[in-house]
Amino acid sequence: MTDSVEPTVPPTRPTGSNSDPDNPVEDAIKDDARASAKGKLGWLSVTVAAIFGLFYAYALWTAVSHAFEISTIFTEAGAQPKFVPWWTVVVAIVLPFAIFLLAFRVGLRRNVFAKALIFIVGLAALSALSLSLLGFETLVLNNSVEVPTRIAGDPQ
């Protein structure tokens, strides 16, 4: 009653193969890196660009909605419509397109991690510039509203 058990040996990869059947993520990253080196986009790069594109689209949506609200904001604050800085609205709408295209172009021949980092830096720059534009609009609004120096009926 002796059972002979053959020792199990894990299958070995052929020497010329770059694929690892246990790690498909590594294969996807390598395939994307090869496509990027040729100047093409792999599916992983397209997916990363699309995901970050949603964040840039949200910034665009915010800028467009602000364009519809800015005249109401200035009017309710007591400012004249001529003081509305429309150029800041146009810049805020163009900015997400410009920064996304710049980040896409800069990351074109880089690996997927570098592309993601470039898109993150672009989002940070977009956020900083958008907040600066809103701050400038607030400054214009505060300087265009006439603040009464005395309250009517105040004996001064």
Phi, psi and omega per residue, in radians:
M1 nan 0.972 3.067
T2 -1.852 2.105 3.071
D3 -1.674 2.207 3.094
S4 -1.639 2.094 -3.141
V5 -1.874 2.196 3.106
E6 -1.384 2.359 3.119
P7 -1.171 2.421 3.124
T8 -1.492 2.287 3.129
V9 -2.024 2.235 3.128
P10 -1.105 2.514 3.138
P11 -1.131 2.458 3.132
T12 -1.741 2.608 3.109
R13 -1.401 2.602 3.008
P14 -1.093 2.629 -3.035
T15 -1.148 -0.461 -3.109
G16 -1.623 0.019 -3.046
S17 -1.546 2.390 3.088
N18 -1.756 -0.069 -3.055
S19 -1.604 2.512 3.091
D20 -2.039 1.954 -3.084
P21 -1.149 -0.313 -3.128
D22 -1.538 -0.242 -3.070
N23 -2.364 1.479 -3.137
P24 -1.229 -0.408 3.116
V25 -1.143 -0.733 3.120
E26 -1.087 -0.687 3.094
D27 -1.107 -0.731 -3.138
A28 -1.125 -0.696 3.120
I29 -1.155 -0.730 3.122
K30 -1.160 -0.728 3.109
D31 -1.096 -0.707 3.127
D32 -1.173 -0.660 3.116
A33 -1.137 -0.699 3.090
R34 -1.135 -0.704 3.116
A35 -1.168 -0.677 3.131
S36 -1.152 -0.634 3.121
A37 -1.121 -0.510 3.105
K38 -1.498 -0.055 -3.128
G39 1.515 0.213 3.118
K40 -1.853 2.952 3.113
L41 -1.864 2.259 3.028
G42 -1.487 2.949 -3.095
W43 -1.152 -0.509 3.126
L44 -1.213 -0.698 3.095
S45 -1.150 -0.691 3.108
V46 -1.131 -0.691 3.125
T47 -1.141 -0.753 3.113
V48 -1.111 -0.767 3.119
A49 -1.103 -0.680 -3.141
A50 -1.182 -0.704 3.135
I51 -1.138 -0.797 3.100
F52 -1.217 -0.497 3.070
G53 -1.048 -0.554 3.087
L54 -1.133 -0.669 3.098
F55 -1.177 -0.710 3.087
Y56 -1.166 -0.623 3.094
A57 -1.144 -0.617 3.078
Y58 -1.121 -0.715 3.094
A59 -1.110 -0.680 3.083
L60 -1.125 -0.772 3.131
W61 -1.047 -0.719 3.112
T62 -1.112 -0.729 3.141
A63 -1.153 -0.710 3.137
V64 -1.173 -0.731 3.119
S65 -1.140 -0.603 3.085
H66 -1.162 -0.555 3.116
A67 -1.110 -0.589 3.110
F68 -1.368 -0.382 -3.063
E69 -1.708 -0.314 -2.948
I70 -1.144 -0.678 3.136
S71 -1.168 -0.623 3.082
T72 -1.151 -0.712 3.124
I73 -1.062 -0.791 -3.124
F74 -1.189 -0.695 -3.127
T75 -1.165 -0.768 -3.141
E76 -1.175 -0.453 3.113
A77 -1.409 -0.162 3.119
G78 1.683 0.175 3.129
A79 -1.554 2.692 3.090
Q80 -1.358 2.593 -3.121
P81 -1.067 -0.386 -3.135
K82 -1.208 -0.281 -3.127
F83 -1.526 -0.062 -3.126
V84 -1.185 2.118 -3.140
P85 -1.425 1.486 -3.062
W86 -1.164 -0.449 3.134
W87 -1.131 -0.541 3.103
T88 -1.192 -0.574 3.104
V89 -1.173 -0.762 3.135
V90 -1.127 -0.750 3.119
V91 -1.100 -0.713 -3.138
A92 -1.143 -0.507 3.110
I93 -1.388 -0.652 -3.108
V94 -1.347 -0.518 -3.050
L95 -0.979 -0.819 3.133
P96 -1.063 -0.691 3.086
F97 -1.081 -0.873 -3.054
A98 -1.105 -0.773 -3.098
I99 -1.242 -0.660 3.100
F100 -1.110 -0.792 3.129
L101 -1.123 -0.664 3.097
L102 -1.137 -0.791 3.121
A103 -1.122 -0.677 3.109
F104 -1.103 -0.761 -3.118
R105 -1.193 -0.721 -3.136
V106 -1.155 -0.641 -3.097
G107 -1.573 0.156 -3.012
L108 -1.028 -0.796 -3.081
R109 -1.812 0.398 3.140
R110 -1.867 2.915 3.128
N111 -1.283 3.003 -2.984
V112 -1.164 -0.574 3.118
F113 -1.212 -0.694 3.095
A114 -1.157 -0.670 3.093
K115 -1.076 -0.772 3.130
A116 -1.093 -0.716 3.126
L117 -1.136 -0.692 3.115
I118 -1.135 -0.717 3.092
F119 -1.131 -0.645 3.108
I120 -1.151 -0.750 3.102
V121 -1.107 -0.680 3.078
G122 -1.090 -0.711 3.089
L123 -1.124 -0.681 3.106
A124 -1.123 -0.760 3.106
A125 -1.128 -0.715 3.113
L126 -1.085 -0.755 3.129
S127 -1.121 -0.758 3.140
A128 -1.115 -0.768 -3.139
L129 -1.202 -0.659 3.118
S130 -1.140 -0.742 3.101
L131 -1.166 -0.584 3.082
S132 -1.148 -0.698 3.094
L133 -1.132 -0.722 3.096
L134 -1.134 -0.663 3.079
G135 -1.122 -0.687 3.100
F136 -1.141 -0.713 3.102
E137 -1.088 -0.683 3.101
T138 -1.142 -0.674 3.093
L139 -1.110 -0.769 3.102
V140 -1.104 -0.737 -3.138
L141 -1.088 -0.778 -3.128
N142 -1.155 -0.551 3.139
N143 -1.473 -0.252 -3.112
S144 -1.738 -0.159 3.121
V145 -1.576 2.278 3.105
E146 -1.411 2.078 3.124
V147 -1.715 2.142 -3.125
P148 -1.167 2.419 -3.135
T149 -1.481 -0.441 3.095
R150 -2.309 2.588 3.056
I151 -1.517 2.415 -3.129
A152 -1.033 2.320 3.137
G153 1.559 -0.012 -3.140
D154 -1.476 2.151 -3.119
P155 -1.388 1.555 3.131
Q156 -2.335 nan nan
